[in-house]
Amino acid sequence: MSADLSPETESFIQQEIALGVYPDRAHAIEAGVDILRQKKWLRDRLAESQRQIRDGEYVDYDEDGLRLFFDRLKERATRRTGAN
């Protein structure tokens, strides 16, 4: 399968290949598609976050509560990894 790309995009891909960033055109295009997938995932996460806020599914922390929350997260992570 071939992708029809603008001359500017083709030129950019060839420059990236020449610089050794990607071994070939297919890898460069795959990297671009991976970024598009990441953007979609982020958009989906944002939409879900907006829904949760709209539906009141969130916790509102003050500064002390947030500090306590992160301290507990660090404790859990330390117990799981055995790190100090």
N, C-alpha and C positions, 0 to 999 in steps of 0.2 A: 504494500500500500504506500502510496506517495502522498506527501502533504504539499499543497500549493501554498507557498509562503511569499510574502512580498520580497522584492529585491533587497530592501533594507534588512529584513529579518534574515534572509539567506546570507547576506554579507556578515551580519553579526555572528551568526552561527559559525561561519567559516573562520572568522577572527578568533573565536573562542577555541575552535579546534586547533588552529595554528599556534595558539598560546599554550596548548596542552591542557586546557580546562576540561575538555571532553575529548574522548578518543575518536568520535565520529558523529555524524549528523543525527543518527538515531538516539544516541545517548543525550545529546543536547536537547532534542525535542522531548524525550522522556523526562528530563529535568524540568523543563517548562510545564509539562503536564502535571508533574508532581506538585509544583507550586500552585497550579490551578486547583488541584485536589485539596491542598492545605487551606487555600482561600475558601473553598466550599465548606470544609469542616469548620473553619472559624465562623463563617456566616451562619451555619447551622447552630453552632454553640451560642452565638450572639442572639439568634432568634429564640432559642430555648431560654436563655437568661432573661431576655425581655419578657417572655411569657411568665417565667417564675416571678419576676418582679410585679408584673401586672396582676398575677393571681395571689400575691402576698406570700409566696413560697421563698422567703429569705429571712436571714437573721441580721438585725441591725446591731452592730457592735460599737461601743464607745472605745476610747483609746485603751483603757485598762482591760476591757473584755477582749479586745483584739490581741493585746500582748499576751494574755492568759491563753487564748486560743493557739497562738503560735508556739508558746512554751510547751503546751501539751503535744502539739504536733512534733516538735523537736524531740521530746521525751519518747514518743512512740517510735519515731525513726531511729533513735539511738538504741532502743530495746530491740528493734528488728534487726539492725545491722551489727549490734554488739559493739558499736563504736562509742568512744567517749567524747 
